[in-house]
Amino acid sequence: MTARMSIQPGLQETLVAVGTVLAGARDPWWIISGAAAALHGAAPICVSDVDVVLSIADAHRLMARIGVGPAPRSHHPRFWSEVFARWTACPLVVEFMANFRLRDADGIWRGVEPATRCAIVVDAVTVYVPDLQDVRALFERLGRPNDRARIRLLDRLG
């Protein structure tokens, strides 16, 4: 499907860059979080970065290709990735996360790998997002105030 939203120019350029550098990925990958909500048409929404979940092997190949190394290990109490890289060559920072894990409300670390994968075309470049329900479910797991606000935006889409 073609992107059905009007998105901020920096986000659009960043999405095209992400789709371009991941066009040769061997494994499934997804744009998640706010950018995924925007791609589904949630509005008004301001996206400050683009989060990408991908395989460990693709993350290593990608980092070599775009010239970024892994970021230092985070000690965040709720988020962890085996491989985490930040790409700052785009208008918005892109965070690549391989073996991304989220500590749920019950204290257990669980992987974040969407069950669905939708192709969306942005300026003739294909990017992938979870379906609307998977994006919503991730926001529920995250549970932060901005995630609850994004759930309300997604609920308006039906």
C-alpha positions as CSV (number, residue, x, y, z in Angstrom):
1,M,0.0,0.0,0.0
2,T,1.1,3.6,-0.5
3,A,1.5,5.7,2.6
4,R,-1.8,7.3,3.3
5,M,-0.7,10.1,5.5
6,S,0.7,13.5,5.4
7,I,4.0,13.3,7.3
8,Q,6.5,15.8,8.4
9,P,9.2,16.4,5.7
10,G,12.1,15.2,7.8
11,L,10.3,12.0,8.6
12,Q,9.5,11.3,5.0
13,E,13.2,11.8,4.0
14,T,14.3,9.6,6.9
15,L,11.8,6.8,6.0
16,V,13.0,6.8,2.4
17,A,16.6,6.5,3.6
18,V,15.7,3.6,5.9
19,G,13.9,1.8,3.2
20,T,16.8,2.3,0.8
21,V,19.5,1.0,3.1
22,L,17.4,-2.0,4.2
23,A,16.3,-2.9,0.7
24,G,18.8,-5.8,0.6
25,A,18.0,-7.1,4.1
26,R,17.9,-10.9,4.3
27,D,15.5,-11.1,7.2
28,P,12.2,-9.3,8.0
29,W,12.5,-5.8,9.6
30,W,10.0,-3.3,10.8
31,I,9.7,0.4,11.6
32,I,7.9,0.6,14.9
33,S,6.6,3.1,17.4
34,G,5.7,6.7,16.4
35,A,6.9,6.4,12.8
36,A,4.8,3.3,12.3
37,A,1.7,5.1,13.7
38,A,2.4,8.0,11.3
39,L,2.7,5.5,8.4
40,H,-0.7,4.1,9.3
41,G,-2.2,7.6,9.2
42,A,-2.3,8.6,12.9
43,A,-2.5,12.4,13.1
44,P,-1.6,14.8,14.3
45,I,1.6,13.1,15.4
46,C,5.2,14.4,15.8
47,V,7.9,11.8,15.4
48,S,11.3,12.6,16.9
49,D,13.2,9.5,15.7
50,V,12.6,6.3,13.7
51,D,12.9,3.0,15.5
52,V,13.7,-0.1,13.4
53,V,13.7,-3.7,14.6
54,L,15.8,-6.1,12.6
55,S,17.8,-9.3,12.9
56,I,21.2,-9.4,14.4
57,A,22.8,-10.5,11.1
58,D,21.2,-7.7,9.2
59,A,22.1,-5.2,11.9
60,H,25.8,-6.1,11.5
61,R,25.7,-6.0,7.7
62,L,23.8,-2.7,7.8
63,M,26.2,-1.0,10.3
64,A,29.2,-2.0,8.1
65,R,27.4,-0.6,5.0
66,I,26.4,2.8,6.5
67,G,29.5,3.2,8.6
68,V,28.1,3.2,12.1
69,G,29.2,1.1,15.1
70,P,27.2,-0.3,17.9
71,A,26.2,2.3,20.5
72,P,27.3,1.7,24.1
73,R,25.2,-0.6,26.1
74,S,22.2,1.1,27.7
75,H,21.2,0.5,31.3
76,H,17.6,1.5,30.7
77,P,15.3,-0.3,33.1
78,R,12.8,-1.3,30.4
79,F,14.6,-1.5,27.0
80,W,17.5,-3.6,25.8
81,S,18.9,-4.6,22.4
82,E,21.7,-7.1,21.8
83,V,22.8,-4.8,19.0
84,F,21.8,-1.1,19.1
85,A,23.0,1.5,16.6
86,R,22.1,5.1,16.0
87,W,22.3,6.5,12.5
88,T,22.5,10.3,12.5
89,A,22.9,10.9,8.7
90,C,19.2,11.5,8.2
91,P,17.0,14.5,9.3
92,L,15.7,12.3,12.2
93,V,17.9,9.9,14.1
94,V,17.3,6.3,13.3
95,E,17.7,3.7,16.0
96,F,18.4,0.1,14.8
97,M,17.6,-2.5,17.4
98,A,18.4,-6.2,17.0
99,N,17.0,-8.7,19.5
100,F,15.1,-5.8,21.0
101,R,13.6,-6.6,24.4
102,L,11.1,-4.9,26.6
103,R,10.6,-5.4,30.3
104,D,6.9,-5.8,30.6
105,A,4.8,-4.7,33.6
106,D,5.3,-8.1,35.2
107,G,9.1,-7.6,35.2
108,I,9.8,-10.2,32.6
109,W,12.0,-9.3,29.5
110,R,10.2,-10.3,26.3
111,G,11.2,-9.8,22.7
112,V,9.7,-7.3,20.4
113,E,9.2,-8.9,17.1
114,P,5.8,-8.1,15.4
115,A,3.6,-10.9,14.2
116,T,2.5,-9.0,11.2
117,R,4.4,-7.1,8.4
118,C,2.8,-4.5,6.1
119,A,4.6,-3.0,3.1
120,I,4.0,0.7,2.7
121,V,5.5,2.7,-0.2
122,V,6.9,6.2,0.6
123,D,8.2,8.1,-2.4
124,A,8.6,4.8,-4.4
125,V,10.6,3.1,-1.6
126,T,9.1,0.2,0.4
127,V,9.2,0.3,4.2
128,Y,7.6,-2.3,6.6
129,V,5.5,-1.8,9.7
130,P,3.5,-4.0,11.9
131,D,-0.3,-3.9,11.2
132,L,-2.4,-1.4,13.1
133,Q,-3.3,-3.8,15.9
134,D,0.4,-4.8,16.4
135,V,1.4,-1.2,16.6
136,R,-1.3,-0.5,19.1
137,A,-0.3,-3.6,21.2
138,L,3.3,-2.4,21.4
139,F,2.1,1.0,22.6
140,E,0.0,-0.8,25.3
141,R,3.1,-2.7,26.4
142,L,5.2,0.5,26.5
143,G,2.6,2.2,28.5
144,R,4.2,5.7,28.7
145,P,2.0,8.8,28.5
146,N,3.0,9.5,24.9
147,D,2.2,5.9,24.0
148,R,-1.3,6.2,25.5
149,A,-1.8,9.4,23.4
150,R,-0.8,7.5,20.3
151,I,-3.2,4.7,21.1
152,R,-6.0,7.3,21.1
153,L,-4.8,8.5,17.6
154,L,-4.8,4.9,16.3
155,D,-8.2,4.1,17.7
156,R,-9.6,7.0,15.6
157,L,-8.4,5.1,12.5
158,G,-10.6,2.1,13.2
